[in-house]
Amino acid sequence: MALGCAQLIESLISKPLDSLEIRALQRRNLVHGTKEKVEEARGTLDAKSNIRTHLLGASLVVSAVGFLSGYGLAALFTSDSNC
């Protein structure tokens, strides 16, 4: 009994329906398709899952930047006797 979108629209066109009702059905199908895409994107852009995925890389980058900053700052305060 499940008809595809195209078959459903074609069966509705064969009946004496108003063109506005047909457009509403097409828009409704478009909105439902867009809703599924938004839910899929929302799952992809979830902050908790992204943090879990990239936590190791981010912590390595932050620790490397901290180490290099500390090393550079220490170099400013140490004196070289040859200068």
Beta strands, then each sheet from edge to edge (+ up, - down):
end
